Amino acid sequence: EELALLSALMETIRLAVPQRRSRRRQRARSGSPDLRRTIRRSFRTGGEPIERSWRERRKRRRRLVLFLDVSGSMAAYSRALLVFAYAAPRWEAYCFGTRLTRLTRVLGPTNPDAALEQAAAEVFDWDGGTRIGESLKSFLDSQAEVARGAVLIICSDGLEVGDPSLLEAQMARL
């Protein structure tokens, strides 16, 4: 019942993910002059640039990358974290315990209950140990382009059973 209530609450909440300026430009009322469009429009008036055009950089939402701890110490919260991941906009979701599992594709269906069942079946180390440093290392070694320019949220209690120096190095790398 609590998960159903949490799911209903998450559908009403919209996360305010920060925006970034892209390299592409769009028409605008002010900004930098758009010489190409201004010159093209000047052909209508005999070469006089009467109608000036402007452009500015487009803004896009940053990608949200969620790292969800599904270890034994987070057992009470792991399903709620999956509901949170399901409700977030433009996201990538990863679960980790003793190894990293990508859940973005699994959480895609429109039915949240079916998505949560598939996610639980996909993650083999549910309620296992926690190796945050090794999971971050495998993520950064294989899919570092996903993290570039993104907002990365690690949802964990921080209980690391692996090497703490590896975790420190990977956090510095992030």
N, CA and C atoms as an extended XYZ file, in Angstrom:
522
Properties=species:S:1:pos:R:3:atomname:S:1:resname:S:1:resid:I:1 pbc="F F F"
N         0.826       -1.192        0.000 N   GLU     1
C         0.000        0.000        0.000 CA  GLU     1
C         0.870        1.256        0.000 C   GLU     1
N         1.973        1.196        0.767 N   GLU     2
C         2.858        2.357        0.822 CA  GLU     2
C         3.510        2.618       -0.524 C   GLU     2
N         3.886        1.551       -1.239 N   LEU     3
C         4.493        1.737       -2.561 CA  LEU     3
C         3.492        2.321       -3.550 C   LEU     3
N         2.232        1.900       -3.454 N   ALA     4
C         1.203        2.464       -4.340 CA  ALA     4
C         0.991        3.941       -4.037 C   ALA     4
N         0.973        4.299       -2.758 N   LEU     5
C         0.832        5.698       -2.367 CA  LEU     5
C         2.043        6.512       -2.811 C   LEU     5
N         3.237        5.946       -2.647 N   LEU     6
C         4.458        6.615       -3.083 CA  LEU     6
C         4.467        6.815       -4.594 C   LEU     6
N         4.010        5.826       -5.330 N   SER     7
C         3.936        5.931       -6.782 CA  SER     7
C         2.989        7.054       -7.198 C   SER     7
N         1.831        7.148       -6.538 N   ALA     8
C         0.882        8.224       -6.845 CA  ALA     8
C         1.465        9.591       -6.518 C   ALA     8
N         2.196        9.694       -5.410 N   LEU     9
C         2.830       10.964       -5.047 CA  LEU     9
C         3.912       11.356       -6.034 C   LEU     9
N         4.705       10.402       -6.484 N   MET    10
C         5.804       10.696       -7.415 CA  MET    10
C         5.285       11.140       -8.774 C   MET    10
N         4.096       10.685       -9.167 N   GLU    11
C         3.531       11.123      -10.440 CA  GLU    11
C         3.144       12.594      -10.399 C   GLU    11
N         2.795       13.098       -9.218 N   THR    12
C         2.403       14.500       -9.110 CA  THR    12
C         3.606       15.434       -8.967 C   THR    12
N         4.727       14.927       -8.493 N   ILE    13
C         5.916       15.751       -8.287 CA  ILE    13
C         6.724       15.811       -9.582 C   ILE    13
N         7.135       17.000       -9.958 N   ARG    14
C         8.021       17.184      -11.109 CA  ARG    14
C         9.385       17.608      -10.598 C   ARG    14
N        10.406       16.863      -10.944 N   LEU    15
C        11.756       17.212      -10.518 CA  LEU    15
C        12.277       18.376      -11.351 C   LEU    15
N        12.882       19.327      -10.709 N   ALA    16
C        13.457       20.481      -11.391 CA  ALA    16
C        14.919       20.180      -11.684 C   ALA    16
N        15.167       19.543      -12.807 N   VAL    17
C        16.531       19.216      -13.211 CA  VAL    17
C        17.146       20.466      -13.837 C   VAL    17
N        18.375       20.829      -13.473 N   PRO    18
C        18.987       22.040      -14.033 CA  PRO    18
C        19.158       21.943      -15.552 C   PRO    18
N        19.228       23.101      -16.162 N   GLN    19
C        19.397       23.160      -17.612 CA  GLN    19
C        20.820       23.544      -17.952 C   GLN    19
N        21.184       23.246      -19.204 N   ARG    20
C        22.490       23.652      -19.709 CA  ARG    20
C        22.307       24.231      -21.094 C   ARG    20
N        23.231       25.082      -21.488 N   ARG    21
C        23.152       25.655      -22.828 CA  ARG    21
C        23.772       24.682      -23.810 C   ARG    21
N        23.065       24.415      -24.901 N   SER    22
C        23.610       23.528      -25.918 CA  SER    22
C        24.414       24.351      -26.924 C   SER    22
N        25.042       23.677      -27.849 N   ARG    23
C        25.843       24.386      -28.852 CA  ARG    23
C        24.959       24.908      -29.982 C   ARG    23
N        23.796       24.343      -30.137 N   ARG    24
C        22.888       24.790      -31.191 CA  ARG    24
C        22.233       26.113      -30.819 C   ARG    24
N        21.819       26.830      -31.840 N   ARG    25
C        21.201       28.136      -31.617 CA  ARG    25
C        19.788       28.137      -32.186 C   ARG    25
N        18.981       29.056      -31.669 N   GLN    26
C        17.607       29.188      -32.128 CA  GLN    26
C        17.270       30.663      -32.284 C   GLN    26
N        16.193       30.948      -33.012 N   ARG    27
C        15.761       32.324      -33.175 CA  ARG    27
C        15.360       32.907      -31.832 C   ARG    27
N        15.600       34.210      -31.691 N   ALA    28
C        15.266       34.865      -30.433 CA  ALA    28
C        14.937       36.331      -30.685 C   ALA    28
N        14.382       36.978      -29.667 N   ARG    29
C        14.078       38.406      -29.754 CA  ARG    29
C        15.304       39.258      -29.426 C   ARG    29
N        16.253       38.673      -28.715 N   SER    30
C        17.498       39.373      -28.404 CA  SER    30
C        18.601       38.334      -28.326 C   SER    30
N        19.821       38.782      -28.188 N   GLY    31
C        20.958       37.875      -28.142 CA  GLY    31
C        22.025       38.325      -29.103 C   GLY    31
N        22.645       37.371      -29.783 N   SER    32
C        23.663       37.733      -30.761 CA  SER    32
C        23.015       37.886      -32.138 C   SER    32
N        23.562       38.758      -32.985 N   PRO    33
C        22.956       38.970      -34.306 CA  PRO    33
C        23.084       37.728      -35.185 C   PRO    33
N        22.025       37.440      -35.923 N   ASP    34
C        22.011       36.341      -36.877 CA  ASP    34
C        22.220       36.949      -38.257 C   ASP    34
N        23.496       37.046      -38.669 N   LEU    35
C        23.827       37.738      -39.918 CA  LEU    35
C        23.259       37.035      -41.137 C   LEU    35
N        23.288       35.740      -41.153 N   ARG    36
C        22.793       34.988      -42.303 CA  ARG    36
C        21.311       35.278      -42.564 C   ARG    36
N        20.497       35.220      -41.524 N   ARG    37
C        19.069       35.486      -41.681 CA  ARG    37
C        18.810       36.960      -41.973 C   ARG    37
N        19.594       37.843      -41.370 N   THR    38
C        19.428       39.277      -41.632 CA  THR    38
C        19.719       39.601      -43.088 C   THR    38
N        20.784       39.032      -43.629 N   ILE    39
C        21.136       39.289      -45.037 CA  ILE    39
C        20.086       38.683      -45.956 C   ILE    39
N        19.607       37.498      -45.638 N   ARG    40
C        18.576       36.865      -46.459 CA  ARG    40
C        17.307       37.717      -46.477 C   ARG    40
N        16.941       38.283      -45.320 N   ARG    41
C        15.759       39.145      -45.265 CA  ARG    41
C        15.985       40.480      -45.974 C   ARG    41
N        17.227       40.924      -46.049 N   SER    42
C        17.503       42.213      -46.700 CA  SER    42
C        17.271       42.155      -48.206 C   SER    42
N        17.244       40.971      -48.803 N   PHE    43
C        16.974       40.855      -50.234 CA  PHE    43
C        15.553       41.310      -50.566 C   PHE    43
N        14.648       41.227      -49.587 N   ARG    44
C        13.269       41.663      -49.807 CA  ARG    44
C        13.171       43.178      -49.913 C   ARG    44
N        14.128       43.884      -49.305 N   THR    45
C        14.074       45.351      -49.265 CA  THR    45
C        15.184       45.984      -50.089 C   THR    45
N        15.660       45.280      -51.097 N   GLY    46
C        16.672       45.848      -51.972 CA  GLY    46
C        18.057       45.901      -51.367 C   GLY    46
N        18.356       45.042      -50.431 N   GLY    47
C        19.673       44.985      -49.824 CA  GLY    47
C        19.815       45.787      -48.550 C   GLY    47
N        18.769       46.474      -48.120 N   GLU    48
C        18.822       47.239      -46.872 CA  GLU    48
C        18.440       46.327      -45.695 C   GLU    48
N        19.292       46.209      -44.700 N   PRO    49
C        18.974       45.330      -43.555 CA  PRO    49
C        18.014       46.002      -42.569 C   PRO    49
N        16.756       46.115      -42.963 N   ILE    50
C        15.755       46.775      -42.122 CA  ILE    50
C        15.300       45.831      -41.005 C   ILE    50
N        15.011       44.582      -41.359 N   GLU    51
C        14.575       43.595      -40.362 CA  GLU    51
C        15.789       42.821      -39.865 C   GLU    51
N        16.178       43.058      -38.650 N   ARG    52
C        17.326       42.357      -38.084 CA  ARG    52
C        16.856       41.105      -37.364 C   ARG    52
N        17.689       40.060      -37.418 N   SER    53
C        17.374       38.800      -36.755 CA  SER    53
C        18.398       38.527      -35.671 C   SER    53
N        17.943       37.833      -34.631 N   TRP    54
C        18.782       37.510      -33.490 CA  TRP    54
C        18.690       36.024      -33.214 C   TRP    54
N        19.684       35.539      -32.501 N   ARG    55
C        19.656       34.140      -32.101 CA  ARG    55
C        20.338       33.988      -30.744 C   ARG    55
N        19.987       32.890      -30.081 N   GLU    56
C        20.570       32.568      -28.784 CA  GLU    56
C        20.765       31.070      -28.702 C   GLU    56
N        21.550       30.654      -27.738 N   ARG    57
C        21.794       29.228      -27.560 CA  ARG    57
C        20.569       28.554      -26.955 C   ARG    57
N        20.266       27.367      -27.440 N   ARG    58
C        19.166       26.587      -26.886 CA  ARG    58
C        19.520       26.091      -25.499 C   ARG    58
N        18.499       25.821      -24.718 N   LYS    59
C        18.698       25.251      -23.389 CA  LYS    59
C        18.066       23.875      -23.351 C   LYS    59
N        18.799       22.956      -22.780 N   ARG    60
C        18.317       21.580      -22.638 CA  ARG    60
C        18.432       21.168      -21.189 C   ARG    60
N        17.551       20.271      -20.781 N   ARG    61
C        17.649       19.727      -19.436 CA  ARG    61
C        18.829       18.790      -19.355 C   ARG    61
N        19.523       18.841      -18.270 N   ARG    62
C        20.617       17.902      -18.054 CA  ARG    62
C        20.057       16.514      -17.822 C   ARG    62
N        20.827       15.528      -18.189 N   ARG    63
C        20.435       14.144      -17.939 CA  ARG    63
C        20.594       13.856      -16.455 C   ARG    63
N        19.722       13.044      -15.923 N   LEU    64
C        19.763       12.646      -14.528 CA  LEU    64
C        20.211       11.191      -14.477 C   LEU    64
N        21.315       10.921      -13.783 N   VAL    65
C        21.825        9.564      -13.635 CA  VAL    65
C        21.633        9.153      -12.183 C   VAL    65
N        20.857        8.100      -11.976 N   LEU    66
C        20.540        7.630      -10.631 CA  LEU    66
C        21.282        6.342      -10.349 C   LEU    66
N        22.025        6.326       -9.255 N   PHE    67
C        22.691        5.126       -8.751 CA  PHE    67
C        21.930        4.684       -7.512 C   PHE    67
N        21.279        3.547       -7.583 N   LEU    68
C        20.408        3.087       -6.518 CA  LEU    68
C        21.027        1.887       -5.823 C   LEU    68
N        21.203        2.005       -4.536 N   ASP    69
C        21.780        0.941       -3.718 CA  ASP    69
C        20.681       -0.062       -3.386 C   ASP    69
N        20.868       -1.335       -3.788 N   VAL    70
C        19.886       -2.390       -3.505 CA  VAL    70
C        20.496       -3.459       -2.614 C   VAL    70
N        21.449       -3.070       -1.798 N   SER    71
C        22.112       -4.030       -0.911 CA  SER    71
C        21.203       -4.362        0.268 C   SER    71
N        21.664       -5.268        1.112 N   GLY    72
C        20.883       -5.701        2.262 CA  GLY    72
C        20.600       -4.592        3.255 C   GLY    72
N        21.550       -3.660        3.428 N   SER    73
C        21.348       -2.576        4.382 CA  SER    73
C        20.317       -1.554        3.890 C   SER    73
N        20.026       -1.561        2.590 N   MET    74
C        19.047       -0.643        2.015 CA  MET    74
C        17.771       -1.371        1.602 C   MET    74
N        17.547       -2.580        2.109 N   ALA    75
C        16.414       -3.402        1.685 CA  ALA    75
C        15.076       -2.709        1.905 C   ALA    75
N        14.941       -1.968        2.964 N   ALA    76
C        13.672       -1.302        3.258 CA  ALA    76
C        13.377       -0.157        2.289 C   ALA    76
N        14.411        0.369        1.631 N   TYR    77
C        14.241        1.542        0.773 CA  TYR    77
C        14.418        1.263       -0.710 C   TYR    77
N        14.887        0.090       -1.078 N   SER    78
C        15.268       -0.147       -2.469 CA  SER    78
C        14.077       -0.099       -3.420 C   SER    78
N        12.936       -0.628       -3.059 N   ARG    79
C        11.770       -0.559       -3.936 CA  ARG    79
C        11.270        0.876       -4.066 C   ARG    79
N        11.339        1.636       -2.984 N   ALA    80
C        10.938        3.042       -3.048 CA  ALA    80
C        11.880        3.833       -3.958 C   ALA    80
N        13.157        3.492       -3.946 N   LEU    81
C        14.107        4.156       -4.841 CA  LEU    81
C        13.811        3.835       -6.298 C   LEU    81
N        13.373        2.608       -6.578 N   LEU    82
C        12.993        2.256       -7.947 CA  LEU    82
C        11.762        3.036       -8.397 C   LEU    82
N        10.821        3.259       -7.490 N   VAL    83
C         9.648        4.082       -7.819 CA  VAL    83
C        10.096        5.504       -8.122 C   VAL    83
N        11.048        6.010       -7.347 N   PHE    84
C        11.597        7.340       -7.592 CA  PHE    84
C        12.247        7.406       -8.969 C   PHE    84
N        13.024        6.391       -9.324 N   ALA    85
C        13.691        6.354      -10.633 CA  ALA    85
C        12.665        6.295      -11.754 C   ALA    85
N        11.575        5.603      -11.526 N   TYR    86
C        10.540        5.471      -12.550 CA  TYR    86
C         9.870        6.809      -12.829 C   TYR    86
N         9.761        7.668      -11.806 N   ALA    87
C         9.049        8.934      -11.952 CA  ALA    87
C         9.931       10.075      -12.446 C   ALA    87
N        11.229        9.915      -12.461 N   ALA    88
C        12.137       11.012      -12.825 CA  ALA    88
C        12.147       11.243      -14.340 C   ALA    88
N        12.343       12.499      -14.797 N   PRO    89
C        12.380       12.792      -16.232 CA  PRO    89
C        13.780       12.620      -16.827 C   PRO    89
N        13.868       12.152      -18.051 N   ARG    90
C        15.116       12.035      -18.826 CA  ARG    90
C        16.256       11.512      -17.963 C   ARG    90
N        16.221       10.254      -17.676 N   TRP    91
C        17.110        9.663      -16.696 CA  TRP    91
C        17.768        8.407      -17.223 C   TRP    91
N        18.808        8.059      -16.520 N   GLU    92
C        19.458        6.760      -16.648 CA  GLU    92
C        19.471        6.187      -15.239 C   GLU    92
N        19.115        4.932      -15.093 N   ALA    93
C        19.062        4.331      -13.758 CA  ALA    93
C        19.978        3.114      -13.709 C   ALA    93
N        20.747        3.027      -12.633 N   TYR    94
C        21.637        1.906      -12.374 CA  TYR    94
C        21.421        1.436      -10.944 C   TYR    94
N        21.411        0.129      -10.762 N   CYS    95
C        21.366       -0.445       -9.413 CA  CYS    95
C        22.716       -1.064       -9.128 C   CYS    95
N        23.110       -1.017       -7.874 N   PHE    96
C        24.350       -1.666       -7.503 CA  PHE    96
C        24.207       -2.280       -6.131 C   PHE    96
N        24.874       -3.359       -5.974 N   GLY    97
C        25.038       -4.048       -4.704 CA  GLY    97
C        26.482       -4.517       -4.718 C   GLY    97
N        26.681       -5.734       -5.238 N   THR    98
C        28.040       -6.216       -5.448 CA  THR    98
C        28.488       -6.006       -6.885 C   THR    98
N        27.541       -5.704       -7.777 N   ARG    99
C        27.881       -5.394       -9.169 CA  ARG    99
C        26.883       -4.386       -9.718 C   ARG    99
N        27.212       -3.779      -10.837 N   LEU   100
C        26.397       -2.721      -11.429 CA  LEU   100
C        25.430       -3.311      -12.445 C   LEU   100
N        24.165       -2.878      -12.405 N   THR   101
C        23.154       -3.327      -13.359 CA  THR   101
C        22.425       -2.106      -13.895 C   THR   101
N        22.352       -1.984      -15.223 N   ARG   102
C        21.635       -0.867      -15.843 CA  ARG   102
C        20.152       -1.202      -15.904 C   ARG   102
N        19.311       -0.279      -15.430 N   LEU   103
C        17.872       -0.519      -15.370 CA  LEU   103
C        17.056        0.428      -16.232 C   LEU   103
N        17.676        1.260      -17.017 N   THR   104
C        16.947        2.238      -17.813 CA  THR   104
C        15.970        1.570      -18.760 C   THR   104
N        16.414        0.562      -19.466 N   ARG   105
C        15.572       -0.136      -20.429 CA  ARG   105
C        14.435       -0.888      -19.743 C   ARG   105
N        14.720       -1.454      -18.579 N   VAL   106
C        13.738       -2.261      -17.856 CA  VAL   106
C        12.628       -1.391      -17.273 C   VAL   106
N        12.967       -0.188      -16.821 N   LEU   107
C        11.980        0.691      -16.215 CA  LEU   107
C        11.201        1.507      -17.235 C   LEU   107
N        11.361        1.222      -18.512 N   GLY   108
C        10.698        1.975      -19.559 CA  GLY   108
C         9.212        1.753      -19.738 C   GLY   108
N         8.642        0.565      -19.469 N   PRO   109
C         7.218        0.351      -19.734 CA  PRO   109
C         6.321        1.316      -18.964 C   PRO   109
N         5.113        1.507      -19.479 N   THR   110
C         4.205        2.476      -18.877 CA  THR   110
C         3.577        1.981      -17.576 C   THR   110
N         3.493        0.687      -17.366 N   ASN   111
C         2.920        0.146      -16.137 CA  ASN   111
C         4.005        0.057      -15.067 C   ASN   111
N         3.906        0.836      -13.995 N   PRO   112
C         4.985        0.831      -12.998 CA  PRO   112
C         5.143       -0.503      -12.276 C   PRO   112
N         4.052       -1.220      -12.044 N   ASP   113
C         4.151       -2.509      -11.346 CA  ASP   113
C         4.923       -3.526      -12.174 C   ASP   113
N         4.638       -3.567      -13.489 N   ALA   114
C         5.371       -4.486      -14.368 CA  ALA   114
C         6.837       -4.093      -14.464 C   ALA   114
N         7.107       -2.791      -14.499 N   ALA   115
C         8.490       -2.319      -14.568 CA  ALA   115
C         9.263       -2.701      -13.310 C   ALA   115
N         8.634       -2.591      -12.147 N   LEU   116
C         9.305       -2.946      -10.897 CA  LEU   116
C         9.555       -4.448      -10.812 C   LEU   116
N         8.623       -5.254      -11.315 N   GLU   117
C         8.825       -6.708      -11.318 CA  GLU   117
C         9.988       -7.084      -12.230 C   GLU   117
N        10.063       -6.457      -13.405 N   GLN   118
C        11.173       -6.735      -14.321 CA  GLN   118
C        12.501       -6.287      -13.725 C   GLN   118
N        12.501       -5.151      -13.034 N   ALA   119
C        13.731       -4.655      -12.419 CA  ALA   119
C        14.197       -5.605      -11.329 C   ALA   119
N        13.271       -6.117      -10.529 N   ALA   120
C        13.640       -7.061       -9.469 CA  ALA   120
C        14.190       -8.349      -10.059 C   ALA   120
N        13.673       -8.771      -11.206 N   ALA   121
C        14.172       -9.982      -11.849 CA  ALA   121
C        15.539       -9.757      -12.499 C   ALA   121
N        15.796       -8.531      -12.925 N   GLU   122
C        17.056       -8.201      -13.616 CA  GLU   122
C        18.243       -8.124      -12.661 C   GLU   122
N        18.018       -7.649      -11.452 N   VAL   123
C        19.091       -7.441      -10.487 CA  VAL   123
C        19.340       -8.738       -9.727 C   VAL   123
N        20.532       -9.320       -9.909 N   PHE   124
C        20.856      -10.603       -9.285 CA  PHE   124
C        21.347      -10.462       -7.847 C   PHE   124
N        21.894       -9.306       -7.508 N   ASP   125
C        22.498       -9.148       -6.181 CA  ASP   125
C        21.623       -8.328       -5.236 C   ASP   125
N        20.318       -8.443       -5.393 N   TRP   126
C        19.391       -7.736       -4.511 CA  TRP   126
C        19.588       -8.251       -3.089 C   TRP   126
N        19.636       -7.383       -2.117 N   ASP   127
C        19.847       -7.710       -0.702 CA  ASP   127
C        21.198       -8.370       -0.439 C   ASP   127
N        22.190       -8.067       -1.264 N   GLY   128
C        23.532       -8.613       -1.053 CA  GLY   128
C        24.411       -7.591       -0.354 C   GLY   128
N        25.699       -7.621       -0.639 N   GLY   129
C        26.654       -6.677       -0.066 CA  GLY   129
C        26.682       -5.378       -0.854 C   GLY   129
N        27.558       -4.464       -0.439 N   THR   130
C        27.674       -3.170       -1.103 CA  THR   130
C        29.112       -2.945       -1.543 C   THR   130
N        29.305       -2.740       -2.811 N   ARG   131
C        30.617       -2.396       -3.365 CA  ARG   131
C        30.436       -1.153       -4.242 C   ARG   131
N        30.384       -0.015       -3.592 N   ILE   132
C        30.139        1.242       -4.298 CA  ILE   132
C        31.317        1.594       -5.192 C   ILE   132
N        32.533        1.460       -4.684 N   GLY   133
C        33.724        1.823       -5.450 CA  GLY   133
C        33.871        1.003       -6.720 C   GLY   133
N        33.676       -0.313       -6.623 N   GLU   134
C        33.789       -1.175       -7.806 CA  GLU   134
C        32.681       -0.880       -8.809 C   GLU   134
N        31.463       -0.589       -8.318 N   SER   135
C        30.355       -0.265       -9.219 CA  SER   135
C        30.615        1.041       -9.958 C   SER   135
N        31.104        2.049       -9.247 N   LEU   136
C        31.432        3.318       -9.904 CA  LEU   136
C        32.568        3.148      -10.905 C   LEU   136
N        33.558        2.325      -10.571 N   LYS   137
C        34.669        2.084      -11.489 CA  LYS   137
C        34.183        1.423      -12.770 C   LYS   137
N        33.322        0.411      -12.654 N   SER   138
C        32.822       -0.249      -13.864 CA  SER   138
C        31.961        0.704      -14.681 C   SER   138
N        31.208        1.580      -14.026 N   PHE   139
C        30.410        2.576      -14.749 CA  PHE   139
C        31.299        3.564      -15.481 C   PHE   139
N        32.288        4.113      -14.792 N   LEU   140
C        33.154        5.122      -15.411 CA  LEU   140
C        34.054        4.530      -16.483 C   LEU   140
N        34.423        3.259      -16.353 N   ASP   141
C        35.250        2.624      -17.378 CA  ASP   141
C        34.458        2.321      -18.649 C   ASP   141
N        33.193        1.962      -18.513 N   SER   142
C        32.429        1.527      -19.679 CA  SER   142
C        31.474        2.584      -20.219 C   SER   142
N        30.929        3.454      -19.363 N   GLN   143
C        29.893        4.383      -19.822 CA  GLN   143
C        30.113        5.792      -19.291 C   GLN   143
N        31.312        6.276      -19.372 N   ALA   144
C        31.631        7.607      -18.843 CA  ALA   144
C        30.920        8.709      -19.614 C   ALA   144
N        30.587        8.486      -20.888 N   GLU   145
C        29.920        9.521      -21.681 CA  GLU   145
C        28.521        9.821      -21.163 C   GLU   145
N        27.899        8.871      -20.462 N   VAL   146
C        26.579        9.101      -19.876 CA  VAL   146
C        26.669       10.117      -18.749 C   VAL   146
N        27.761       10.108      -18.001 N   ALA   147
C        27.918       10.998      -16.857 CA  ALA   147
C        28.367       12.400      -17.246 C   ALA   147
N        28.865       12.587      -18.454 N   ARG   148
C        29.387       13.892      -18.851 CA  ARG   148
C        28.251       14.910      -18.935 C   ARG   148
N        28.319       15.944      -18.123 N   GLY   149
C        27.315       17.003      -18.129 CA  GLY   149
C        26.028       16.639      -17.412 C   GLY   149
N        25.975       15.479      -16.789 N   ALA   150
C        24.747       15.020      -16.138 CA  ALA   150
C        24.763       15.334      -14.645 C   ALA   150
N        23.589       15.255      -14.058 N   VAL   151
C        23.460       15.333      -12.606 CA  VAL   151
C        23.429       13.900      -12.107 C   VAL   151
N        24.409       13.527      -11.304 N   LEU   152
C        24.527       12.154      -10.831 CA  LEU   152
C        24.132       12.095       -9.363 C   LEU   152
N        23.144       11.251       -9.047 N   ILE   153
C        22.661       11.105       -7.680 CA  ILE   153
C        22.923        9.678       -7.229 C   ILE   153
N        23.660        9.540       -6.140 N   ILE   154
C        23.923        8.221       -5.566 CA  ILE   154
C        23.028        8.078       -4.337 C   ILE   154
N        22.062        7.172       -4.412 N   CYS   155
C        21.132        6.914       -3.307 CA  CYS   155
C        21.630        5.693       -2.554 C   CYS   155
N        22.348        5.923       -1.458 N   SER   156
C        22.947        4.837       -0.701 CA  SER   156
C        23.121        5.261        0.748 C   SER   156
N        23.283        4.271        1.615 N   ASP   157
C        23.588        4.591        3.006 CA  ASP   157
C        25.094        4.732        3.219 C   ASP   157
N        25.891        4.429        2.195 N   GLY   158
C        27.331        4.623        2.264 CA  GLY   158
C        28.099        3.494        2.919 C   GLY   158
N        27.437        2.400        3.214 N   LEU   159
C        28.110        1.261        3.836 CA  LEU   159
C        28.901        0.525        2.760 C   LEU   159
N        30.204        0.680        2.756 N   GLU   160
C        31.097        0.091        1.749 CA  GLU   160
C        31.821       -1.098        2.353 C   GLU   160
N        31.723       -2.268        1.705 N   VAL   161
C        32.446       -3.440        2.194 CA  VAL   161
C        33.727       -3.670        1.395 C   VAL   161
N        33.895       -2.913        0.322 N   GLY   162
C        35.096       -3.038       -0.494 CA  GLY   162
C        36.200       -2.130        0.005 C   GLY   162
N        37.155       -1.857       -0.867 N   ASP   163
C        38.313       -1.039       -0.544 CA  ASP   163
C        37.917        0.442       -0.503 C   ASP   163
N        38.071        1.125        0.629 N   PRO   164
C        37.695        2.539        0.714 CA  PRO   164
C        38.552        3.448       -0.174 C   PRO   164
N        39.809        3.064       -0.423 N   SER   165
C        40.651        3.899       -1.284 CA  SER   165
C        40.157        3.852       -2.733 C   SER   165
N        39.586        2.718       -3.155 N   LEU   166
C        39.002        2.627       -4.498 CA  LEU   166
C        37.790        3.545       -4.605 C   LEU   166
N        36.965        3.561       -3.584 N   LEU   167
C        35.807        4.466       -3.571 CA  LEU   167
C        36.251        5.918       -3.618 C   LEU   167
N        37.293        6.261       -2.858 N   GLU   168
C        37.803        7.627       -2.854 CA  GLU   168
C        38.312        8.026       -4.238 C   GLU   168
N        39.027        7.115       -4.893 N   ALA   169
C        39.567        7.408       -6.218 CA  ALA   169
C        38.452        7.590       -7.254 C   ALA   169
N        37.406        6.782       -7.170 N   GLN   170
C        36.315        6.871       -8.142 CA  GLN   170
C        35.467        8.126       -7.906 C   GLN   170
N        35.299        8.505       -6.658 N   MET   171
C        34.575        9.742       -6.385 CA  MET   171
C        35.352       10.955       -6.881 C   MET   171
N        36.661       10.929       -6.753 N   ALA   172
C        37.485       12.006       -7.287 CA  ALA   172
C        37.400       12.034       -8.814 C   ALA   172
N        37.323       10.863       -9.412 N   ARG   173
C        37.196       10.745      -10.865 CA  ARG   173
C        35.872       11.307      -11.359 C   ARG   173
N        34.826       11.098      -10.575 N   LEU   174
C        33.523       11.658      -10.926 CA  LEU   174
C        33.590       13.182      -10.961 C   LEU   174
